[in-house]
Amino acid sequence: MKMTKEGMGDEAMKKSLFYRAKKMPPSAQIMLLFAVEGVFLQYITSINGFGLNLYATNMGATDSQIGIIQMVPNIVAYAALLPLGILADRLKSTKTIPMLTLLVMCASYAFLGSVPAFGERCMELFFASLAFTAGALAIYNAQWQAMFGAAVSLRQRNDVYAFRNQFMFVIGILAPVICGILMGRCHTADGKLLVLRSFFYLCAVCVLLQAAAIKKIPVEQQEEGKAPAEAGKASSRFSVSDLLEAITSVGKNKALRWFFVPVVFFYITWQLDWSMWYLGQVKYCKMSEMTLSICNGVFNIGQLAAVGMIAKVVRKKSPDFALIFAGIGLCFCPVIMILAPHLPLAYRGVAFIVLMTVLNAPQCAVALCTIQILLNAAPEKNRSLLIGLFTMITTLTNSVLPLLGVRLYTALGADLTALYRFNLIDLGVRILSTLGLIWRYQKAKKDGFLTKISD
């Protein structure tokens, strides 16, 4: 049967993922679109997670420069989170700030991929580009949470987020492994940089596709120009009293207070070894670029297997209870780093990957539970601002703690013994933070502010 070009175009459009999403029931449509958005986000996050350190290393970065890779973008995010949170609470759509952030990230990833071409100035430009890639990503994640709360009903949140995470972990497995295999075939720093540059350029494309998915997600519009009593929303004008009200609500609101204190402490103990984890893998576990990327990819297999079980725990008990498993899993990280250097070199990398994948699989509970607890605790008024406040605090700690970890390791002697001592300290504070999460759950259960997962 003969078909015109117009007919072929119509047929292709009907087969497109976004067109099909329109024909689905609203609940299935939201699930699919958030899953698509999550896939592209996970690709970018995965490349950032292992690629930025390798990128800097192959451009000649020192240990101290590795230590501030987390700091530079977080300073930018820290400065922007509250103003953007205030602005987001006064815009008609919670999608506006995430969409603008993605457009900034698109241009910034294209620039990041070009940084090695600038020769001696490459490290300076690398850190400048981090502000608008990793820094913008932190801003996006904060504003995404407010959008998620507006787009997904309370009853759906756990299922939609768990479904999204399953797709994210799949791409989290594939992207690092493919990148690592390609880097493993290169024997020069320039060759390895070329591979990473290609993956950063692809990040720019993925950001645009992510924006397309976000655009299709139906979100309830916020009303502008009405007083909170009339519209149930923040007013279109901002005053200092609004900001003070949002900040003081953390102290006055029991659910918010018991979210911020123990969860922020949990994040602090989690972030302490972020740079040391990389240095330990490279210096003492002797992991190559390919092994590192495979490690990051295989690690997601454990989380992919665990996320369904964690989601069931959330439904049966609560996100507050399930978050405790994340604390327990993270306690195994310093134990793994202490044990791994004692293993025979031939098996060290494989053993490290297996131990991390199995023992740290409950880490998936961090993303799955934290957002649900915060959205439940935060009132609708100033919700974006409160989410921004939490993200700003954890961003500030993430700016300081990885570098503090490296400095502590250096002060202890910067050798294998120092690595052991550092990880024993890290283990101690993580045990304390896990006990804090257990205490928080008991308090929430007793005082009646456990997170609701249904209307």
TORKOL-4160 file (C-alpha; in steps of 0.2 Angstrom, whole numbers, padded with zeros to 4 digits, m for minus):
455
<pt num="1" X="0000" Y="0000" Z="0000"/>
<pt num="2" X="0007" Y="0017" Z="m0005"/>
<pt num="3" X="0009" Y="0030" Z="0009"/>
<pt num="4" X="0013" Y="0048" Z="0007"/>
<pt num="5" X="0027" Y="0057" Z="0016"/>
<pt num="6" X="0014" Y="0065" Z="0027"/>
<pt num="7" X="0006" Y="0048" Z="0031"/>
<pt num="8" X="0023" Y="0041" Z="0035"/>
<pt num="9" X="0026" Y="0056" Z="0047"/>
<pt num="10" X="0009" Y="0053" Z="0055"/>
<pt num="11" X="0013" Y="0035" Z="0058"/>
<pt num="12" X="0030" Y="0038" Z="0065"/>
<pt num="13" X="0022" Y="0051" Z="0077"/>
<pt num="14" X="0009" Y="0038" Z="0083"/>
<pt num="15" X="0023" Y="0026" Z="0087"/>
<pt num="16" X="0033" Y="0039" Z="0097"/>
<pt num="17" X="0034" Y="0036" Z="0116"/>
<pt num="18" X="0027" Y="0053" Z="0120"/>
<pt num="19" X="0012" Y="0051" Z="0109"/>
<pt num="20" X="0008" Y="0034" Z="0116"/>
<pt num="21" X="0010" Y="0042" Z="0134"/>
<pt num="22" X="m0004" Y="0054" Z="0129"/>
<pt num="23" X="m0016" Y="0039" Z="0125"/>
<pt num="24" X="m0012" Y="0030" Z="0142"/>
<pt num="25" X="m0022" Y="0032" Z="0158"/>
<pt num="26" X="m0016" Y="0047" Z="0168"/>
<pt num="27" X="m0008" Y="0036" Z="0182"/>
<pt num="28" X="0002" Y="0026" Z="0169"/>
<pt num="29" X="0006" Y="0041" Z="0159"/>
<pt num="30" X="0014" Y="0049" Z="0174"/>
<pt num="31" X="0024" Y="0033" Z="0178"/>
<pt num="32" X="0031" Y="0032" Z="0161"/>
<pt num="33" X="0036" Y="0050" Z="0159"/>
<pt num="34" X="0044" Y="0050" Z="0176"/>
<pt num="35" X="0053" Y="0034" Z="0171"/>
<pt num="36" X="0059" Y="0042" Z="0154"/>
<pt num="37" X="0065" Y="0057" Z="0163"/>
<pt num="38" X="0074" Y="0047" Z="0176"/>
<pt num="39" X="0083" Y="0037" Z="0163"/>
<pt num="40" X="0091" Y="0052" Z="0156"/>
<pt num="41" X="0094" Y="0060" Z="0173"/>
<pt num="42" X="0103" Y="0043" Z="0179"/>
<pt num="43" X="0114" Y="0043" Z="0163"/>
<pt num="44" X="0120" Y="0061" Z="0168"/>
<pt num="45" X="0122" Y="0057" Z="0186"/>
<pt num="46" X="0132" Y="0041" Z="0182"/>
<pt num="47" X="0144" Y="0050" Z="0171"/>
<pt num="48" X="0146" Y="0063" Z="0184"/>
<pt num="49" X="0148" Y="0050" Z="0198"/>
<pt num="50" X="0163" Y="0042" Z="0191"/>
<pt num="51" X="0168" Y="0053" Z="0176"/>
<pt num="52" X="0172" Y="0069" Z="0184"/>
<pt num="53" X="0185" Y="0062" Z="0195"/>
<pt num="54" X="0193" Y="0052" Z="0180"/>
<pt num="55" X="0192" Y="0067" Z="0169"/>
<pt num="56" X="0201" Y="0078" Z="0182"/>
<pt num="57" X="0214" Y="0064" Z="0185"/>
<pt num="58" X="0218" Y="0062" Z="0167"/>
<pt num="59" X="0220" Y="0081" Z="0165"/>
<pt num="60" X="0233" Y="0081" Z="0179"/>
<pt num="61" X="0223" Y="0085" Z="0195"/>
<pt num="62" X="0231" Y="0084" Z="0212"/>
<pt num="63" X="0223" Y="0075" Z="0227"/>
<pt num="64" X="0218" Y="0092" Z="0234"/>
<pt num="65" X="0209" Y="0096" Z="0218"/>
<pt num="66" X="0200" Y="0080" Z="0218"/>
<pt num="67" X="0194" Y="0084" Z="0235"/>
<pt num="68" X="0186" Y="0100" Z="0230"/>
<pt num="69" X="0177" Y="0093" Z="0215"/>
<pt num="70" X="0162" Y="0092" Z="0226"/>
<pt num="71" X="0164" Y="0109" Z="0233"/>
<pt num="72" X="0164" Y="0120" Z="0218"/>
<pt num="73" X="0147" Y="0116" Z="0211"/>
<pt num="74" X="0139" Y="0115" Z="0228"/>
<pt num="75" X="0144" Y="0133" Z="0232"/>
<pt num="76" X="0135" Y="0138" Z="0216"/>
<pt num="77" X="0120" Y="0127" Z="0221"/>
<pt num="78" X="0120" Y="0134" Z="0239"/>
<pt num="79" X="0119" Y="0152" Z="0233"/>
<pt num="80" X="0105" Y="0149" Z="0221"/>
<pt num="81" X="0094" Y="0136" Z="0230"/>
<pt num="82" X="0085" Y="0148" Z="0242"/>
<pt num="83" X="0081" Y="0162" Z="0229"/>
<pt num="84" X="0075" Y="0149" Z="0216"/>
<pt num="85" X="0065" Y="0140" Z="0229"/>
<pt num="86" X="0056" Y="0157" Z="0233"/>
<pt num="87" X="0054" Y="0160" Z="0215"/>
<pt num="88" X="0047" Y="0143" Z="0212"/>
<pt num="89" X="0034" Y="0145" Z="0225"/>
<pt num="90" X="0027" Y="0160" Z="0216"/>
<pt num="91" X="0027" Y="0154" Z="0198"/>
<pt num="92" X="0011" Y="0146" Z="0190"/>
<pt num="93" X="0020" Y="0130" Z="0186"/>
<pt num="94" X="0033" Y="0120" Z="0197"/>
<pt num="95" X="0040" Y="0114" Z="0180"/>
<pt num="96" X="0047" Y="0131" Z="0175"/>
<pt num="97" X="0063" Y="0131" Z="0186"/>
<pt num="98" X="0068" Y="0113" Z="0181"/>
<pt num="99" X="0065" Y="0117" Z="0163"/>
<pt num="100" X="0076" Y="0132" Z="0164"/>
<pt num="101" X="0090" Y="0123" Z="0173"/>
<pt num="102" X="0090" Y="0109" Z="0160"/>
<pt num="103" X="0093" Y="0122" Z="0146"/>
<pt num="104" X="0108" Y="0129" Z="0156"/>
<pt num="105" X="0115" Y="0111" Z="0159"/>
<pt num="106" X="0113" Y="0107" Z="0140"/>
<pt num="107" X="0125" Y="0121" Z="0136"/>
<pt num="108" X="0136" Y="0118" Z="0150"/>
<pt num="109" X="0139" Y="0100" Z="0146"/>
<pt num="110" X="0144" Y="0104" Z="0129"/>
<pt num="111" X="0157" Y="0116" Z="0136"/>
<pt num="112" X="0163" Y="0103" Z="0149"/>
<pt num="113" X="0167" Y="0091" Z="0135"/>
<pt num="114" X="0178" Y="0105" Z="0126"/>
<pt num="115" X="0188" Y="0109" Z="0142"/>
<pt num="116" X="0203" Y="0098" Z="0138"/>
<pt num="117" X="0206" Y="0108" Z="0121"/>
<pt num="118" X="0211" Y="0124" Z="0131"/>
<pt num="119" X="0228" Y="0117" Z="0136"/>
<pt num="120" X="0235" Y="0124" Z="0152"/>
<pt num="121" X="0219" Y="0133" Z="0157"/>
<pt num="122" X="0209" Y="0116" Z="0157"/>
<pt num="123" X="0208" Y="0114" Z="0176"/>
<pt num="124" X="0202" Y="0131" Z="0179"/>
<pt num="125" X="0189" Y="0130" Z="0166"/>
<pt num="126" X="0185" Y="0112" Z="0172"/>
<pt num="127" X="0180" Y="0119" Z="0189"/>
<pt num="128" X="0171" Y="0134" Z="0181"/>
<pt num="129" X="0161" Y="0122" Z="0171"/>
<pt num="130" X="0156" Y="0111" Z="0186"/>
<pt num="131" X="0146" Y="0126" Z="0193"/>
<pt num="132" X="0134" Y="0124" Z="0178"/>
<pt num="133" X="0134" Y="0106" Z="0176"/>
<pt num="134" X="0135" Y="0097" Z="0193"/>
<pt num="135" X="0130" Y="0113" Z="0202"/>
<pt num="136" X="0114" Y="0115" Z="0191"/>
<pt num="137" X="0110" Y="0097" Z="0193"/>
<pt num="138" X="0109" Y="0099" Z="0212"/>
<pt num="139" X="0097" Y="0114" Z="0209"/>
<pt num="140" X="0087" Y="0103" Z="0197"/>
<pt num="141" X="0085" Y="0089" Z="0209"/>
<pt num="142" X="0079" Y="0101" Z="0223"/>
<pt num="143" X="0066" Y="0109" Z="0211"/>
<pt num="144" X="0061" Y="0092" Z="0204"/>
<pt num="145" X="0055" Y="0086" Z="0221"/>
<pt num="146" X="0043" Y="0101" Z="0222"/>
<pt num="147" X="0037" Y="0096" Z="0204"/>
<pt num="148" X="0035" Y="0078" Z="0209"/>
<pt num="149" X="0025" Y="0083" Z="0224"/>
<pt num="150" X="0013" Y="0093" Z="0213"/>
<pt num="151" X="0012" Y="0080" Z="0199"/>
<pt num="152" X="0010" Y="0064" Z="0209"/>
<pt num="153" X="m0004" Y="0061" Z="0222"/>
<pt num="154" X="0001" Y="0055" Z="0239"/>
<pt num="155" X="m0006" Y="0037" Z="0235"/>
<pt num="156" X="0005" Y="0036" Z="0219"/>
<pt num="157" X="0021" Y="0043" Z="0225"/>
<pt num="158" X="0029" Y="0027" Z="0232"/>
<pt num="159" X="0025" Y="0017" Z="0216"/>
<pt num="160" X="0029" Y="0030" Z="0204"/>
<pt num="161" X="0046" Y="0033" Z="0212"/>
<pt num="162" X="0050" Y="0015" Z="0214"/>
<pt num="163" X="0046" Y="0012" Z="0196"/>
<pt num="164" X="0056" Y="0027" Z="0190"/>
<pt num="165" X="0071" Y="0021" Z="0200"/>
<pt num="166" X="0071" Y="0003" Z="0193"/>
<pt num="167" X="0073" Y="0011" Z="0175"/>
<pt num="168" X="0086" Y="0023" Z="0182"/>
<pt num="169" X="0097" Y="0008" Z="0189"/>
<pt num="170" X="0096" Y="m0001" Z="0173"/>
<pt num="171" X="0105" Y="0014" Z="0164"/>
<pt num="172" X="0116" Y="0016" Z="0179"/>
<pt num="173" X="0122" Y="m0001" Z="0176"/>
<pt num="174" X="0125" Y="0001" Z="0157"/>
<pt num="175" X="0133" Y="0018" Z="0155"/>
<pt num="176" X="0148" Y="0016" Z="0167"/>
<pt num="177" X="0152" Y="m0001" Z="0160"/>
<pt num="178" X="0152" Y="0005" Z="0142"/>
<pt num="179" X="0162" Y="0020" Z="0146"/>
<pt num="180" X="0174" Y="0009" Z="0156"/>
<pt num="181" X="0177" Y="m0003" Z="0142"/>
<pt num="182" X="0180" Y="0010" Z="0130"/>
<pt num="183" X="0192" Y="0019" Z="0142"/>
<pt num="184" X="0201" Y="0002" Z="0145"/>
<pt num="185" X="0205" Y="0001" Z="0127"/>
<pt num="186" X="0214" Y="0018" Z="0127"/>
<pt num="187" X="0232" Y="0018" Z="0133"/>
<pt num="188" X="0235" Y="0037" Z="0134"/>
<pt num="189" X="0228" Y="0051" Z="0144"/>
<pt num="190" X="0222" Y="0060" Z="0128"/>
<pt num="191" X="0213" Y="0044" Z="0122"/>
<pt num="192" X="0204" Y="0042" Z="0139"/>
<pt num="193" X="0199" Y="0060" Z="0139"/>
<pt num="194" X="0192" Y="0058" Z="0121"/>
<pt num="195" X="0181" Y="0044" Z="0128"/>
<pt num="196" X="0175" Y="0055" Z="0142"/>
<pt num="197" X="0172" Y="0070" Z="0131"/>
<pt num="198" X="0161" Y="0060" Z="0120"/>
<pt num="199" X="0151" Y="0055" Z="0135"/>
<pt num="200" X="0149" Y="0073" Z="0141"/>
<pt num="201" X="0143" Y="0078" Z="0124"/>
<pt num="202" X="0130" Y="0065" Z="0125"/>
<pt num="203" X="0125" Y="0072" Z="0142"/>
<pt num="204" X="0120" Y="0088" Z="0133"/>
<pt num="205" X="0109" Y="0078" Z="0121"/>
<pt num="206" X="0101" Y="0068" Z="0136"/>
<pt num="207" X="0097" Y="0084" Z="0145"/>
<pt num="208" X="0087" Y="0090" Z="0130"/>
<pt num="209" X="0077" Y="0074" Z="0130"/>
<pt num="210" X="0075" Y="0075" Z="0148"/>
<pt num="211" X="0067" Y="0092" Z="0146"/>
<pt num="212" X="0055" Y="0085" Z="0133"/>
<pt num="213" X="0049" Y="0072" Z="0145"/>
<pt num="214" X="0047" Y="0085" Z="0159"/>
<pt num="215" X="0037" Y="0096" Z="0147"/>
<pt num="216" X="0024" Y="0082" Z="0144"/>
<pt num="217" X="0021" Y="0079" Z="0163"/>
<pt num="218" X="0005" Y="0086" Z="0168"/>
<pt num="219" X="0007" Y="0097" Z="0184"/>
<pt num="220" X="m0007" Y="0106" Z="0193"/>
<pt num="221" X="m0005" Y="0125" Z="0190"/>
<pt num="222" X="m0002" Y="0136" Z="0205"/>
<pt num="223" X="m0012" Y="0151" Z="0207"/>
<pt num="224" X="m0003" Y="0168" Z="0207"/>
<pt num="225" X="m0008" Y="0184" Z="0215"/>
<pt num="226" X="m0019" Y="0177" Z="0228"/>
<pt num="227" X="m0016" Y="0177" Z="0247"/>
<pt num="228" X="m0012" Y="0160" Z="0255"/>
<pt num="229" X="m0029" Y="0160" Z="0263"/>
<pt num="230" X="m0038" Y="0161" Z="0247"/>
<pt num="231" X="m0028" Y="0150" Z="0236"/>
<pt num="232" X="m0019" Y="0139" Z="0248"/>
<pt num="233" X="m0003" Y="0145" Z="0239"/>
<pt num="234" X="0011" Y="0157" Z="0243"/>
<pt num="235" X="0007" Y="0175" Z="0238"/>
<pt num="236" X="0015" Y="0182" Z="0223"/>
<pt num="237" X="0025" Y="0195" Z="0233"/>
<pt num="238" X="0040" Y="0190" Z="0243"/>
<pt num="239" X="0044" Y="0197" Z="0260"/>
<pt num="240" X="0057" Y="0193" Z="0273"/>
<pt num="241" X="0043" Y="0187" Z="0285"/>
<pt num="242" X="0039" Y="0173" Z="0272"/>
<pt num="243" X="0057" Y="0167" Z="0273"/>
<pt num="244" X="0058" Y="0168" Z="0292"/>
<pt num="245" X="0041" Y="0159" Z="0293"/>
<pt num="246" X="0048" Y="0145" Z="0282"/>
<pt num="247" X="0064" Y="0144" Z="0292"/>
<pt num="248" X="0056" Y="0145" Z="0309"/>
<pt num="249" X="0043" Y="0132" Z="0304"/>
<pt num="250" X="0057" Y="0119" Z="0305"/>
<pt num="251" X="0058" Y="0122" Z="0323"/>
<pt num="252" X="0039" Y="0123" Z="0326"/>
<pt num="253" X="0033" Y="0109" Z="0315"/>
<pt num="254" X="0037" Y="0092" Z="0324"/>
<pt num="255" X="0038" Y="0082" Z="0308"/>
<pt num="256" X="0050" Y="0095" Z="0300"/>
<pt num="257" X="0061" Y="0096" Z="0315"/>
<pt num="258" X="0063" Y="0077" Z="0317"/>
<pt num="259" X="0066" Y="0076" Z="0298"/>
<pt num="260" X="0080" Y="0089" Z="0297"/>
<pt num="261" X="0090" Y="0085" Z="0312"/>
<pt num="262" X="0093" Y="0066" Z="0310"/>
<pt num="263" X="0092" Y="0066" Z="0291"/>
<pt num="264" X="0105" Y="0080" Z="0289"/>
<pt num="265" X="0117" Y="0071" Z="0301"/>
<pt num="266" X="0114" Y="0055" Z="0291"/>
<pt num="267" X="0120" Y="0065" Z="0275"/>
<pt num="268" X="0135" Y="0072" Z="0284"/>
<pt num="269" X="0141" Y="0055" Z="0289"/>
<pt num="270" X="0137" Y="0049" Z="0271"/>
<pt num="271" X="0147" Y="0063" Z="0263"/>
<pt num="272" X="0163" Y="0062" Z="0273"/>
<pt num="273" X="0171" Y="0048" Z="0263"/>
<pt num="274" X="0165" Y="0053" Z="0245"/>
<pt num="275" X="0183" Y="0059" Z="0239"/>
<pt num="276" X="0192" Y="0046" Z="0250"/>
<pt num="277" X="0181" Y="0032" Z="0242"/>
<pt num="278" X="0189" Y="0037" Z="0225"/>
<pt num="279" X="0206" Y="0039" Z="0232"/>
<pt num="280" X="0205" Y="0022" Z="0241"/>
<pt num="281" X="0199" Y="0013" Z="0226"/>
<pt num="282" X="0213" Y="0020" Z="0215"/>
<pt num="283" X="0228" Y="0021" Z="0227"/>
<pt num="284" X="0225" Y="0006" Z="0238"/>
<pt num="285" X="0214" Y="m0006" Z="0228"/>
<pt num="286" X="0223" Y="m0002" Z="0212"/>
<pt num="287" X="0207" Y="m0001" Z="0202"/>
<pt num="288" X="0209" Y="0005" Z="0184"/>
<pt num="289" X="0197" Y="0016" Z="0175"/>
<pt num="290" X="0189" Y="0001" Z="0167"/>
<pt num="291" X="0187" Y="m0007" Z="0184"/>
<pt num="292" X="0181" Y="0009" Z="0192"/>
<pt num="293" X="0167" Y="0011" Z="0179"/>
<pt num="294" X="0162" Y="m0008" Z="0180"/>
<pt num="295" X="0161" Y="m0005" Z="0199"/>
<pt num="296" X="0149" Y="0009" Z="0197"/>
<pt num="297" X="0139" Y="0000" Z="0184"/>
<pt num="298" X="0138" Y="m0017" Z="0194"/>
<pt num="299" X="0134" Y="m0008" Z="0210"/>
<pt num="300" X="0118" Y="m0003" Z="0202"/>
<pt num="301" X="0113" Y="m0021" Z="0200"/>
<pt num="302" X="0112" Y="m0023" Z="0219"/>
<pt num="303" X="0101" Y="m0007" Z="0220"/>
<pt num="304" X="0090" Y="m0013" Z="0206"/>
<pt num="305" X="0087" Y="m0029" Z="0215"/>
<pt num="306" X="0084" Y="m0020" Z="0231"/>
<pt num="307" X="0073" Y="m0006" Z="0226"/>
<pt num="308" X="0057" Y="m0017" Z="0224"/>
<pt num="309" X="0060" Y="m0025" Z="0241"/>
<pt num="310" X="0063" Y="m0007" Z="0249"/>
<pt num="311" X="0047" Y="m0001" Z="0241"/>
<pt num="312" X="0037" Y="m0016" Z="0249"/>
<pt num="313" X="0044" Y="m0011" Z="0266"/>
<pt num="314" X="0039" Y="0007" Z="0263"/>
<pt num="315" X="0021" Y="0001" Z="0259"/>
<pt num="316" X="0020" Y="m0011" Z="0274"/>
<pt num="317" X="0029" Y="0000" Z="0287"/>
<pt num="318" X="0034" Y="0017" Z="0281"/>
<pt num="319" X="0048" Y="0027" Z="0272"/>
<pt num="320" X="0054" Y="0032" Z="0290"/>
<pt num="321" X="0057" Y="0014" Z="0294"/>
<pt num="322" X="0064" Y="0009" Z="0277"/>
<pt num="323" X="0077" Y="0023" Z="0278"/>
<pt num="324" X="0086" Y="0014" Z="0292"/>
<pt num="325" X="0091" Y="0001" Z="0280"/>
<pt num="326" X="0101" Y="0014" Z="0270"/>
<pt num="327" X="0110" Y="0019" Z="0286"/>
<pt num="328" X="0114" Y="0000" Z="0289"/>
<pt num="329" X="0120" Y="m0002" Z="0271"/>
<pt num="330" X="0131" Y="0013" Z="0272"/>
<pt num="331" X="0140" Y="0007" Z="0288"/>
<pt num="332" X="0147" Y="m0007" Z="0277"/>
<pt num="333" X="0157" Y="0005" Z="0266"/>
<pt num="334" X="0171" Y="0009" Z="0278"/>
<pt num="335" X="0172" Y="m0010" Z="0283"/>
<pt num="336" X="0174" Y="m0014" Z="0264"/>
<pt num="337" X="0188" Y="m0001" Z="0262"/>
<pt num="338" X="0197" Y="m0008" Z="0277"/>
<pt num="339" X="0196" Y="m0026" Z="0271"/>
<pt num="340" X="0200" Y="m0024" Z="0253"/>
<pt num="341" X="0218" Y="m0019" Z="0253"/>
<pt num="342" X="0222" Y="m0035" Z="0263"/>
<pt num="343" X="0216" Y="m0046" Z="0249"/>
<pt num="344" X="0227" Y="m0053" Z="0235"/>
<pt num="345" X="0229" Y="m0040" Z="0221"/>
<pt num="346" X="0223" Y="m0052" Z="0208"/>
<pt num="347" X="0206" Y="m0053" Z="0217"/>
<pt num="348" X="0205" Y="m0036" Z="0225"/>
<pt num="349" X="0195" Y="m0027" Z="0212"/>
<pt num="350" X="0182" Y="m0041" Z="0210"/>
<pt num="351" X="0180" Y="m0044" Z="0228"/>
<pt num="352" X="0178" Y="m0025" Z="0231"/>
<pt num="353" X="0164" Y="m0024" Z="0218"/>
<pt num="354" X="0155" Y="m0040" Z="0225"/>
<pt num="355" X="0156" Y="m0033" Z="0243"/>
<pt num="356" X="0150" Y="m0016" Z="0238"/>
<pt num="357" X="0136" Y="m0022" Z="0227"/>
<pt num="358" X="0129" Y="m0034" Z="0240"/>
<pt num="359" X="0132" Y="m0025" Z="0256"/>
<pt num="360" X="0127" Y="m0008" Z="0250"/>
<pt num="361" X="0112" Y="m0012" Z="0240"/>
<pt num="362" X="0100" Y="m0004" Z="0253"/>
<pt num="363" X="0108" Y="0013" Z="0248"/>
<pt num="364" X="0093" Y="0014" Z="0236"/>
<pt num="365" X="0082" Y="0018" Z="0251"/>
<pt num="366" X="0090" Y="0036" Z="0252"/>
<pt num="367" X="0082" Y="0043" Z="0237"/>
<pt num="368" X="0066" Y="0032" Z="0238"/>
<pt num="369" X="0062" Y="0037" Z="0256"/>
<pt num="370" X="0069" Y="0054" Z="0259"/>
<pt num="371" X="0058" Y="0063" Z="0246"/>
<pt num="372" X="0043" Y="0055" Z="0253"/>
<pt num="373" X="0047" Y="0060" Z="0271"/>
<pt num="374" X="0051" Y="0078" Z="0266"/>
<pt num="375" X="0035" Y="0080" Z="0255"/>
<pt num="376" X="0024" Y="0073" Z="0269"/>
<pt num="377" X="0032" Y="0084" Z="0282"/>
<pt num="378" X="0033" Y="0100" Z="0272"/>
<pt num="379" X="0016" Y="0110" Z="0271"/>
<pt num="380" X="0010" Y="0116" Z="0254"/>
<pt num="381" X="0014" Y="0134" Z="0258"/>
<pt num="382" X="0033" Y="0137" Z="0255"/>
<pt num="383" X="0036" Y="0119" Z="0250"/>
<pt num="384" X="0048" Y="0123" Z="0236"/>
<pt num="385" X="0057" Y="0135" Z="0249"/>
<pt num="386" X="0058" Y="0121" Z="0262"/>
<pt num="387" X="0064" Y="0108" Z="0250"/>
<pt num="388" X="0077" Y="0121" Z="0244"/>
<pt num="389" X="0082" Y="0124" Z="0262"/>
<pt num="390" X="0085" Y="0106" Z="0265"/>
<pt num="391" X="0095" Y="0104" Z="0249"/>
<pt num="392" X="0105" Y="0120" Z="0253"/>
<pt num="393" X="0110" Y="0112" Z="0270"/>
<pt num="394" X="0115" Y="0096" Z="0262"/>
<pt num="395" X="0124" Y="0105" Z="0248"/>
<pt num="396" X="0134" Y="0115" Z="0260"/>
<pt num="397" X="0139" Y="0100" Z="0270"/>
<pt num="398" X="0143" Y="0091" Z="0253"/>
<pt num="399" X="0155" Y="0106" Z="0249"/>
<pt num="400" X="0165" Y="0104" Z="0265"/>
<pt num="401" X="0164" Y="0085" Z="0270"/>
<pt num="402" X="0173" Y="0077" Z="0256"/>
<pt num="403" X="0187" Y="0089" Z="0257"/>
<pt num="404" X="0187" Y="0087" Z="0276"/>
<pt num="405" X="0189" Y="0068" Z="0274"/>
<pt num="406" X="0204" Y="0070" Z="0263"/>
<pt num="407" X="0212" Y="0083" Z="0275"/>
<pt num="408" X="0208" Y="0071" Z="0290"/>
<pt num="409" X="0217" Y="0057" Z="0280"/>
<pt num="410" X="0232" Y="0068" Z="0276"/>
<pt num="411" X="0233" Y="0073" Z="0294"/>
<pt num="412" X="0233" Y="0055" Z="0299"/>
<pt num="413" X="0248" Y="0052" Z="0288"/>
<pt num="414" X="0241" Y="0049" Z="0270"/>
<pt num="415" X="0246" Y="0031" Z="0270"/>
<pt num="416" X="0238" Y="0014" Z="0272"/>
<pt num="417" X="0237" Y="0016" Z="0291"/>
<pt num="418" X="0229" Y="0033" Z="0289"/>
<pt num="419" X="0216" Y="0025" Z="0277"/>
<pt num="420" X="0212" Y="0012" Z="0291"/>
<pt num="421" X="0211" Y="0025" Z="0304"/>
<pt num="422" X="0200" Y="0037" Z="0293"/>
<pt num="423" X="0188" Y="0023" Z="0289"/>
<pt num="424" X="0186" Y="0018" Z="0308"/>
<pt num="425" X="0181" Y="0035" Z="0312"/>
<pt num="426" X="0169" Y="0035" Z="0297"/>
<pt num="427" X="0162" Y="0019" Z="0303"/>
<pt num="428" X="0159" Y="0026" Z="0321"/>
<pt num="429" X="0150" Y="0042" Z="0315"/>
<pt num="430" X="0139" Y="0031" Z="0303"/>
<pt num="431" X="0134" Y="0020" Z="0317"/>
<pt num="432" X="0129" Y="0035" Z="0327"/>
<pt num="433" X="0118" Y="0042" Z="0312"/>
<pt num="434" X="0110" Y="0025" Z="0309"/>
<pt num="435" X="0105" Y="0025" Z="0328"/>
<pt num="436" X="0098" Y="0042" Z="0325"/>
<pt num="437" X="0087" Y="0036" Z="0311"/>
<pt num="438" X="0081" Y="0022" Z="0322"/>
<pt num="439" X="0077" Y="0034" Z="0336"/>
<pt num="440" X="0068" Y="0046" Z="0324"/>
<pt num="441" X="0057" Y="0031" Z="0318"/>
<pt num="442" X="0052" Y="0027" Z="0336"/>
<pt num="443" X="0049" Y="0045" Z="0339"/>
<pt num="444" X="0038" Y="0047" Z="0324"/>
<pt num="445" X="0029" Y="0031" Z="0328"/>
<pt num="446" X="0025" Y="0037" Z="0346"/>
<pt num="447" X="0021" Y="0055" Z="0342"/>
<pt num="448" X="0010" Y="0051" Z="0326"/>
<pt num="449" X="0020" Y="0059" Z="0312"/>
<pt num="450" X="0025" Y="0044" Z="0302"/>
<pt num="451" X="0025" Y="0047" Z="0284"/>
<pt num="452" X="0009" Y="0044" Z="0275"/>
<pt num="453" X="0009" Y="0034" Z="0259"/>
<pt num="454" X="m0009" Y="0035" Z="0255"/>
<pt num="455" X="m0023" Y="0047" Z="0256"/>
